């Protein structure tokens, strides 16, 4: 089973109130979303970071293996100034976004045609699709490499494959949850088949599509780091891998901190969009009584995301020249494998 | 029965496309040849060595994660709301700590060996197990606990006779998810640095361009995953009865 299987299993009736719309919030298993505004929640992370730094200052951690927080951050800062760390981060994000786009383009129409138009075909294909969705993506990676070669295409298609299944099954679940009374009411008010589809079915399924996309993005980001470690010329995973290969321990930690922060930020960004976009939903993010982002905030966030993606795409195309840029100090340039 | 026609149909399609040359047999050898290679690997004994070491690594990582994750999740979910609020964010941060990152760190400390792989598996399994136990523990109907207390049950029997059975379904969902992921991560770990194991077999066959062997190893991993999942599904159905009026809706069996 893949991590996505959590979101594919329809939440049963007597669990749903507990998991607060389990399907929508299911990220990496079964997390719950509760209103969290209390500042005490920052206490433990802050204490952990402080403990890390203190132990390292006291000399209780071997700096050869575990450098202090300050040293790790300094390494990250150094990489930002001299080795395009931010560009690498944006390249990683752009890969995830490309994969997500491909997965959405394939998964949503497939789910709509199988779930909405030809349910008979779906009943026939379902076992096969479930098995395909459970194929281990790391096993697929060598297969894709054989087909596409060791380039961007292999990486992005593995990521797209990974993101495809939560999106596909999420869309199906959304269609399954569609209240038939709504469709009948719309038809009764004179809506044609096309407008029932456009104005009832698609909006009704969109929160589930988004939930699937969220799971897909998380999984893709996870696997991306691995894919970048095993053969890439740019990206955060590659930074970690090269730092590891050269025993530059603070750099591993620095890049690692950036990966963790980026993963958290990505998740928060998606929750933010979820809260703003699907205000009508009965449960899930945005139904916890906290204020929802308005249209202006949403538009700004989307614009920022687009800018990051554009830079990432350019960085991806120029990965080679990025490495050999004269402004990159030789000590960082040796990273080329 | 008719429901399961699509899988054999897919295999037949694969076989015909590959044999007819519609897809390149160099890249996609026919299914029958892949199965024959798998059988050869099994007969020669090469498969079992890789399989057993992979299984051992996956299960030991899984067991470690269950040992840590079940109590962790249960304590976090079953007790005060404030403890949950305190530890929710740190758990979210830690669950973002990519196992591949961890792999590089554990290698630094413990060297290349079994430890990094098992740690990676355990780390990956920990989260679904802990979150499953947590949401299970949070979902226990407080009326039941209060009723138990009114009947004079001790804390231990409330745990063993009310809380655990009530949370059982979600605990097992988390465990099952984790079991699937254990194999998932293990294959990746074995690709990144190992000399034995199914993941190594896949990568090694790819690098030496023995594609039939590669597909055979991929199939072996898939079969192992399906078998583990089926066994676990059976186990959970024996141990955790379904609540009344509900049919099994678990995927993959």
Interface residues (C-beta under 8 A of the other chain):
Chain A: X1 X2 X3 X5 X6 X8 X9 X10 X12 X13 X14 X15 X18 X19 X22 X28 X29 X30 X31 X32 X34 X36 X38 X40 X41 X42 X43 X44 X45 X48 X65 X66 X123 X124 X125 X126 X127 X128 X130 X131 X134 X135 X136 X137 X138 X139 X140 X141 X142 X143 X145 X146 X147 X222 X225 X226 X229 X230 X237 X240 X241 X244 X249 X252 X253 X256 X259 X260 X263 X264 X267
Chain B: X2 X3 X4 X5 X6 X7 X9 X10 X27 X82 X84 X85 X86 X87 X88 X89 X90 X92 X93 X95 X96 X97 X98 X100 X101 X104 X105 X107 X108 X109 X127 X128 X131 X132 X134 X135 X138 X139 X169 X170 X173 X174 X176 X177 X179 X180 X181 X183 X184 X187 X188 X191 X192 X199 X202 X203 X205 X206 X211 X214 X215 X217 X218 X221 X222 X225 X229 X243 X246 X249 X250 X251 X252
